[in-house]
Amino acid sequence: MAHTILITGGAGYIGGITTETLHKEGFNLVVLDDLSTGHKENLFKDFPFYNGKIGDVDILKKIFSENKIDLVIHMAGAALVKESMLNPQKYFDINFCQGENLLDVMNLFGVKKIVFSSSCAVYGIPKESDIPINEDVQTKPVNPYGESKLLFEKALEWHKKSNDLDYISLRYFNVAGSSDTRGENHSPETHLIPLVVKAAKDPGYKLNVFGNDYPTKDGTVIRDYIHIIDLANAHICAINTLIKGEKHQSTYNVGYGQGYSVLEIVNAAKEVLKKEINYVISERREGDPPVLIADTRKIQHDLNWKPRYNNIHEIISSASRFTN
Ligand SMILES: NC(=O)c1ccc[n+]([C@@H]2O[C@H](COP(=O)([O-])OP(=O)(O)OC[C@H]3O[C@@H](n4cnc5c(N)ncnc54)[C@H](O)[C@@H]3O)[C@@H](O)[C@H]2O)c1
C-alpha cells in the first residue's frame, strides 16, 4: 500500500515541487501550511490541505487523527537570513519552538520517521580548509536563521535518543530551478538565480551584487546551486531509507560539490537567456560566507542519491520558465 506523508510547508517553493515529485512516485500526501509565505497555487487538489501553523497542537492532533501518517517531511519554516537578524524571536519561534510541538504530537501518535529541511547556514563561515564542506565540519551559525535550524537538528537528536525517532536532516545548499508546472516564487525574493533572471527580463531592474572584494577568483561570493528536482529526489532517497529501516547518518549535505561566483552566474545567465543583465556592486551583506560548496559524497553513497541536473545553464534556463 502507498505510504502517506505529511509535508509541512507544502505550499512553498520547495514544498510544492517536492509534493509534485512524490505524487509522481505514488506517495499519498497531506499538506500543512499557514500560507504565510506559501501560495495556494502550489497545492494539489488531490491531497488534503490543512491551513494552520506547525505549532498548533489542535490542528496537528486533527491531522494525525484523520490520516494514517507514516512519515513527516518538515519543510515549513521562516527562511530569510536578513529578517532573522532583525527579528530573531520569529525564527526561534517558528523554526524551533513550533517544530518541537510537531515532534511532540508525532510522538503522541507513534509516528517515528521524519525528514527535515535544514540548511548550509548551520556551518556559518567555514574555514577555507573545510571547503568542500562535509557533514563533520564544525557547525557555527552566524545568524538566527542558521542557529534555529541547528537547534531543531539538536531537538531531533534528543527525540531519537528518548523516543526512538528515526530522522534524516538534509542540509540544502542553494536551491534553484523549476518543475514542469511550478517555479520559485518568494516574496520578497532574495535568491540570486531568480533575481538574475528578473534582471535579464526587465532592463529597468538592476541586480545587487553584494560585495566584490571577497577572497575568491572574481571577488564575489561562491555558492553551490542545486536543481530543485534533484533536491526533491534526495527526499525520495531519504524517505525510502527511513521506510526500509536502512542504516543512515543523521545529516546529509545536498548540493553538487561545485561552486559558481555571482559574476559567473550573471555571465551564464547572459549566455542562456541571450539578454544583458544590469547590475550594481553594493556593500557586502553581514554574515555572507565567501564560499559555500558541499561535499556530497555521503548522500550519494549512503542514500544512493544520483543527481541528474548538475548543469548551471540548465538550472538557469529552468528557473526562467516561471520567473517574471
Ligand atoms: N530555498 C532554498 O534555497 C533553501 C535552502 C536551505 C534550506 N531551505 C529550507 O527549505 C524549506 C523550504 O524553503 P522554501 O524556499 O520553499 O521557502 P518557502 O517560504 O517557499 O516555503 C516555506 C513554507 O512554510 C510555510 N510556513 C512558514 N511558517 C509556517 C508555520 N509556522 N506553520 C505552517 N507553515 C509555515 C510557508 O507558508 C511556506 O509555504 C525552509 O525550511 C527553508 O529554511 C531552503
The ligand as an ORCA input file, in Angstrom:
! r2SCAN-3c Opt
* xyz 0 1
  N      15.257     27.737     -0.908
  C      16.486     27.382     -0.508
  O      17.479     27.567     -1.240
  C      16.682     26.745      0.850
  C      17.999     26.461      1.273
  C      18.176     25.849      2.518
  C      17.088     25.480      3.287
  N      15.826     25.787      2.864
  C      14.692     25.409      3.727
  O      13.719     24.739      2.953
  C      12.401     24.993      3.461
  C      11.514     25.464      2.321
  O      12.072     26.643      1.751
  P      11.380     27.405      0.533
  O      12.462     28.061     -0.223
  O      10.435     26.503     -0.160
  O      10.582     28.552      1.327
  P       9.036     28.958      1.235
  O       8.905     30.205      2.052
  O       8.595     28.998     -0.172
  O       8.323     27.752      1.974
  C       8.115     27.692      3.369
  C       6.665     27.292      3.594
  O       6.435     27.146      5.010
  C       5.192     27.777      5.323
  N       5.269     28.171      6.738
  C       6.087     29.094      7.293
  N       5.882     29.151      8.624
  C       4.913     28.245      8.905
  C       4.276     27.823     10.108
  N       4.575     28.361     11.295
  N       3.323     26.863     10.032
  C       2.995     26.311      8.828
  N       3.559     26.671      7.681
  C       4.505     27.619      7.717
  C       5.093     28.940      4.360
  O       3.767     29.405      4.181
  C       5.676     28.343      3.093
  O       4.687     27.713      2.308
  C      12.578     26.024      4.580
  O      12.543     25.340      5.817
  C      13.960     26.606      4.318
  O      14.580     27.036      5.520
  C      15.606     26.412      1.662
*
